[in-house]
């Protein structure tokens, strides 16, 4: 003990300017309201062709409202799960208990299946809870999940081929228009899919060649077969396009055949992306360990929202994998995606952004929406998820 005191004396720490005289400043306390509970949960849907959405509106007992979005596949079924199964588990609970509520929503309903429609529904509720609790604290969501690494992420746009049903000239026109809007990366969504695997009349090379010819060299073009190839065919197409300058290759093989995906990754030198259909942290773990993709493209409003999405980002980071999200909803879904990308260290080189023009009616409920500038999607600046929904217009659209 005497040696320690001698050390501190020599260091000048027990003199008039000693540690005893230092004014340690206590961190300012943030009061988390404990009396506020979830008053109501509403799963709301709208569909007019491609212009569609599943939104979740959560109101707290003090009148504050949070909004989330679910994937819009099977919108009425997703809505039913939200309103019939998840709502009773959330109403009356604290909106700050997002971890506990996620576990309840998942495990008490897991007999429905551990991925897909259940995690779609959970995502909408979870994102609305994060929007709500961040608004109650007066901060953006990214401040609650680790702070901010970045203010924007380069965005890419996709255009669809419907398995080859879209005329080549129309596909070229779509691509050129997207490039003119400022996108520096474009994706061909071939939409071959698993039920048409290795099609005899494969459209991909024909379309890629035609589109590449009309794009400026400054715009990258890559292919997403939508899991429509077995391993050998994915390698054959991938190597051909790699030789034509393609820089990325997305979802070449079915998620049910991770061994084939691994052979594609091993055969190519360009990054292979996969993970859109990984709906939980466990599915992502299997994908990374067995399929070995270079980057993961999980979709946060398919895979349980921000609570589960953050875990998936950390699992990807544990394996030194960057996250390049699949993201096909232009407003509230994009806002949740950008809040996560702002706060993680392993954000990839780009993020998908679907044009708001394709969702004009849904997007009309927003007073402030996602910003896209100079080829990049900006992290929303407002509290919560960062966007502002006009309650009057939302009520008229969703009829609640």
PyMOL commands that set and color helices and strands:
alter all, ss='L'
color gray80, all
select helices_A, chain A and resi 2-10+19-21+75-90+98-107+110-112+117-137+141-144+162-164+168-180+194-196+204-214+231-243+258-267+281-291+305-318+332-343+356-363+391-398
alter helices_A, ss='H'
color red, helices_A
select strands_A, chain A and resi 38-48+51-60+65-70+152-160+185-189+220-224+248-250+271-274+295-296+322-323+351-352+366-368+372-373+376-378+388-389
alter strands_A, ss='S'
color yellow, strands_A
deselect
rebuild
show_as cartoon
